[in-house]
Amino acid sequence: MITGTIIALLFIGIVAYALTHKFNPQIVLLTSGLAMLGIAMALGIYTIDSENDLGGNGTGWLPFDLFRLIKQVMSTNMSRVGLMIMTIGGYVAYMKSIQASTALVYVSMRPLMFFRRVPDLAAILVLPIGQMLFVCTPSAAGLGLLLVASIFPILVNLGVSRLTAVSIISACTIFDMGPGSANTARSAELAGMTNMEYFVEHQLPLTIPVTLLLMLLYYLSNRYFDKKDREKGLVSEPVADIKDMKVDAPLIYAVLPVLPLALLIIFSNYFQPFGFPVVLDTTTAMFISLVVTLVFELIRHRSIQKTFAQVKAFWTGMGTVFGNVVTLIISAEIFSKGLISLGFIDSLVAGCTHLGFTGVAVSIVIICVIFLAAILMGSGNASFFSFGPLVPDIATKVGMKPVDMLLPMQLSSSMGRAISPIAGVIVAIAEVAGVKTNDLAKRNAIPLSVGLLAMILIHYIL
């Protein structure tokens, strides 16, 4: 077991190095996982179970079974979480294509114009509004760019500094939550519950108090940094007004990105609008919303050809998500199987137990690892997908419910992403807003580090 653990730690180091140096994460995780499985089989400490690992369809030769495992993991994920995440990605891409996402952001942010006299208050009010938008538009970079195009000009013209405005915008994406989030879908699957159940009963009760605290932390932190910047003679220049923002879609389209969430809430175990239970799953809600959107588009354009042509964005979005997210989930699961095969989980639990760690202490260790991994990788998905599949086994060994370990781990991954100067959302919004990525990451570091500690305390102690 000691040999296997040392090899596993070596591979973790190699993977961390490769990901921080911009190697393709899918192939890094996949090849590392296969290598660890192969080494574990060569050492005689692991054997692929044809019945459990391959669904009873082994090739008859062990080396080929190693590659047959990829097919099994892919087919299993595609029939469960993969299709759901792809339809979410397709719908988000379609909403962006027809400007419905822009309409939603525009409508949601208009009330902030009432806070001209208190710009710092206007800035922190963006945080909860933006997080609600993120539930409906689960693309960190996509929402970040929309907010930079819409709310950023408002805040700067109200007197908010560029860095304060853009740090608040980035903070709107720090919680990957809601039925449309890929991280939520994966975490809910590992916890053995539906996306809606996980969102309503677990994510919301934890993220609401943490968000309130983060509003205060961002307010104090940004005022401190702005004071330092003023002392250095750094001032913000006004940018274009919100009046210059164009929305090339009827404002009624603002309801379309919210429609899947509304359907999932109304037709769930929490409501019975027809007097008897009618429960929708996420994938079905997405396709219903797609058809409703087609009706909107037909009325708008009065052209079947043009309406149907734009649906290509939905299918293209599905393919993009498959290439970027679903393949990452599959590769990460192979990687986690490699760690398990080398006895890494058993050694981790045994080591923590030997040190007197409780289940909560073990959870905190993994939360910190995922948080730091997200900062290094610049990806909340990569960090959580790499370690998430290990949690059910760890939870069983330390006597905890999987969801109690998964929830803070899943949220910590997206919090760490906002501190990473190489994260896609940070690079994208910093570039458009005209600020340095390192400066933006520094603005986020203090409130999010304190917020992480607060989240752990609220979840495990309060």
N, C-alpha and C positions, 0 to 999 in steps of 0.2 A: 504494500500500500504506500509506503514511503517513496519508493521509486516512481510509482505512478503519479503521486502528488507532485513530486519534483518536476516530472515531465510536463504535467498539466500546467504548473506555474510557469514553466519555460515557454509553453505555447501561448499562455495568456500574455506574457511579455512580448512575444513576437507579434501577436495580433495587435496589441496596443501600439507598438511601434509602427506597424504597417498602416493601421488606420489613421494615425496622426500624421503620417507622411503621404496621405491622399491615395493609398492603394484602394482598389475597388473592394468595398466591404463584403459584397456577396462572395466573391471568389476567395478572399482571405479567410472568411469564416468557414466556407465549404471545404476548402483544401485542408485547413487546420483541423477541422472536425474529422475528416476522413483519415488524416494522418494519425490523429490520436486513437481513433478506433482501430486502425491497422496495427499500431504499436501495442495497444492493449491486447489485441488478439494474438500478436506474436509473443508477447510476454506470458500469455496463458491466463490472464486475469479477467478476460471478457470473451464471450462468444455470442454471436448474433443468434437470437432465438427466432427460428423460422416462423413459429406460430404467433408470437406476440409482436416481434419487430417487423416481420414481413407479411403479416396477415395470412400466414399459412401457404405462401407462394414463394418459397425459396428456389434458387436456381439450381441447387444441387452441388454447387462448388463454393466454398467459403469466400474466396477473393471476389467472385462475382456478386455474392450476396451483399458485400460491402457497397457496391454500386446500386444494387437492387433496393437498398435502403433509401437512397435518394428518391427513387420513384415512389416508394411507399410514403415517405414523408410529404412529398409534393402532392400526391393524390389525396392524402388525408387532409392536408391543409386547404387544398383547393375546394374540397367538398364542405369544409366547415367555414373557417374564418376568411379564407382567401377570396371566395366569390363575394362575400359581404363587403370586404375592404375595397375590392375592385369596383363594385357598384357605387359605393360612397365616393370614390375618386372620380368615377365617370360623371356622377351628378354634380359634384363640385366644379369639374371642368366645364360642364354644360352651363351651369349658373354663371360662371365667369364669361363664357362665350356670348351669352345673350344679355350681359350687363346686369343680371339680377343681383349679383353680389354687390356690385357698385351701388345699386339702388338701395339695398338694405343698409349699407354703411352710411350712405348720404342721409337717409331718413333717420337713422338711429342717432347720428351725431348733431343734427340740427339744434336740439335743445341746449347744447352747450353754448350757443351764442348768447344765452341769457346771463352768462357768468363773465362778461367782459371786465367787470370791476374787480374780480378776484381770480386772476389767471391761474395761480397755483392750485386753487380749489378745482377749477375747471380741468386742470391737467390730471389730478388724481381721480376725478369722476370718470375719466375715460377708461380707467382700469376695469371696474366691474362691467361697464357697458361693452368694452372690447372683449372681455372674457365670455360674455353671453353671445357675442357675435362669433367667437371662436368655436363655440359649441355647434353653431349652425354652419360655419364655414371652416371645417377642420383642416386648414392648410396654413401652417405657420407663416411661410414666406408669402403666400397669396394674400392672407389677411393683412399681414404687416405692410405690404406694398399698397393695398387698398387704403389703409389708414394713413399712410404717409401721403397719399394723393389727396385725401379728403380732410382728415382731422389735423394733420400736421400744419397746414397753412393757417387754420383757425387758431391753434394754440400759439403759434409764433406771432401772429398778428395781435393776439390778446396780451402779449408781453412775456410769454414763456420762452425760455432759452431753447435753442435747437436740441442740445443734448438732453435736457429735461423732457422735452416733447417726444423725442425718439426713444428714450428709455422707457417712458410710459407705454408707448406703442409696442415696444418689444415685450413688455411685461404682460400685455394682453394675451400672449401666446405661451405663458409659462405653465399652464395646466392643460395637458392633453386630456380633455374629458368630454363626456357626452357620447351618445350612441354612435356618432359619426366618426369618432377617433379610432385610428388603427391601433394605438396603444390600449385604448379602452376595450376594443374588440378582443385583442389578444389576452389582456388581463382577465376579462370576464370569462373567456373560454377556459383559461387555466384555473380560475376560481370555481368553475362549474356553475355559472349563472348567466342570465341573459344580460345584454348590454344595458337595457333599461333598468333592470334591477340593480346592477352594479352602479349605474350612474345616480339613481335616485336615493338608494339606501346607503351607499358608501361614499361615492365621490362628493356629492353635494354637502353632506354634513361635515366633511373635513375641509373642503376648499372654501366654503363661505367664511368661516372665522379666520382662516389663514389669509384670505383676500382682504378682509377688513384690516388686519394687521399690516399687510403689505402696503395698503394705501397710506397708512401712517408712516411706515418706514421709507417709502419712496418720497413722501412729502418732506420729511426731515432730511433725508440723504441728499435729495436734489437741491434743497435750499442751501445746504452746506457747500456742495460742489459749485453751485452758482455763485455763492459769495466768494469762493476762492478764485473762480474765473474772472469775476468783476475786478478783484484786486490785481489780477494779471493783465487787465485791460481787454479781456476777451468779451465781445458783445455780439448779440445775434442781430442779423439783418432781416428785416421783414421779407417775407416771400409772398407769392401770389395769394389772393384772397379766395375764400371758399366759393365766391360767386363765379370764379373762373373754371370751377370744376364742372365738367359736362357729364351728364348721365344719359346715355343713348338708349334708354328704355323707360317705359312708363313707371312711375313710382310705385304703382300697385304691384310691380314685380318684386318689391321688397319682401312680399309674403312667401315667395317661392323657395328661397333657401331655408326658411324656417318651417316649411310645410312637412318635411319628413319627421322632424322633431315633434311637431304638433300631432301628427298621426300616431307616432309611437307613444305619446303621453295619453292621448284620448283613448286609443284602442290598446289598452294594457290592462294588467290585473288591478290597477289602481282606480280605473273608471269602467263603468258599464253603461254606455250611452243608450243601448238598446234594451237594457234590462237583463241581458244575458251576456256572458263573457265573450268578447271578440278581441283576440290578441294578434297584433301584427309583429313580425320580425323585421329587422332593419332592412334586409335586402328587398323584401316585399314592399315596404314603405317607400323605398327609393324608386322602385318601378312604378308604383302608383303616382308618386310625385312627378315622375318623368312624363306620364300620360297627361296629367293635369297641366303641366307646363306646355306640352304640345298643343293643348286646347287654347291656352293663352296666346301662343305664338301664331296659331291659325287665325285667331281673331285679330291679332295685331297686324300681320302681314297680308292676310287674305290670299295666301299663296301656299298650296300644299307643297309644291316643289321647293320653295325657299325654306319652309318650316322643316321639312324632312332633311334637307341638305345640312342644316345646322346641327342635327342630332349626331352627326359624325363626331362632334366634340365629345359626346358622351362615350362612344366606343373608343375613341382615341385616349380619353382620360382613363378608361378601364385598363387599356394596354399599358399606359404609362405607369399606373399604380402597380400593375403586375410586375413590370420591370424594375421598379424602384423599391416597392414595399413588400409585396408577397414573396418575391425571390429572397429578400432579406430575412423574412420570417423563416423560410425553408432552410436557408443557409445557417441561420442562427440556431435552429433546432438541431441540425447535424453537429454544429459546434458544441452545443450543450450535451448532446449524446456522447461526444468524444470526452468531455470533461467527466461525465458520469462513469464512462467505461474505465477510466484510469483511477477511479476511486476518489476523485476530488471532493465530491459531496460528503462522502463518509469521513474523509480526513478533516474537512472543514468543520463538520458537526462534532466530531470526536475532539478536535483541537479546542473548539470553543467550550465544549463540555468540561474538558480537562482544566481549562482556565476558570471554570465556574460560571460561564456565561449562561444566562437564561435565554429562552426563545426570543424575547424582546431584544436582548443584547446582540444576538446573532442577526436579527433583522436590521438593527441599526448599522452593524458592520456592512451588510450588503447594500443598504440604502446609500451609505457614504461611498462605497465602491462604484455603484451605478451613477451617482451624482458626479463623481470625479471622472468617470469614464465618458459621460456625456460632454463634459467640458473638453476633454482631450479629443474625442471623436467629432465633436460638433454636431452630434446627432442623438436625439432622444430615443428614436426608434432603434438604432443600432445598439445602444447601451442596454436598453430594457430587453430587447429581443434576445440579446446574447445571454443574459442572466435570468430572465423571467421563467423560461421552461424548467430551471433548476428548483424553483421555489416550492412546488407541491411536494417534492421529495423531502426537501429541507424542513418544511412545515410539519410533515408527518413525523419526522425524526425528533423534532423539538416540542411536539405536542401543541402546535398552534393551527388555527384555521388558515388555509392558503390565502384567503382574501385579506386577512389581517397583516400578512407580510407583503402581499402583492400591491396593495393600494398605495402606501407611501413610497414603495420602490418605483412604481409606475409614474407617480407624480414627480418624484425627485429627478427622473430622467429628463423630463421637459424643463424643469427648473434649471438643471445644469446646462442645458442647451443654450439658454439665454445669457449665460456667462461666458460662453465660448466665442472667441473672436473669429473662429473659422466656421461657425454655424451658418447655414445658408440664409436663414432669416435675418441674422445679425449683419452679415455681409451685404445682403440686398437692401435692407432699409437704411443702413448707414451710408451706402453709396448714393442712394437717391436723396437722402436728407443732407448730404454734404458734411458728414462727421466721420471721425476715424473709428474703425471697429474696436480698437483697443480701448479708446475712451468710452465707448458705449458699454463694452464688457465690464469696465471698472465701475461704471455707474450702477450696473446691475448686481455686482458682486456682493456688496454689503447687505442690501435689503433681502436678496435671495438666500444668502448664507444664513442670516438670522431667521428668515422665513422657513428655511429647511429645519432648523432646530425647533422652531415653534410648532411646525407640523408634526414632528416626531413626538413632542411633549403632548400636544392635543390628542394625537391618535392613540398613544400608548399609556398615558398617565391620567389626563383629565377625563 
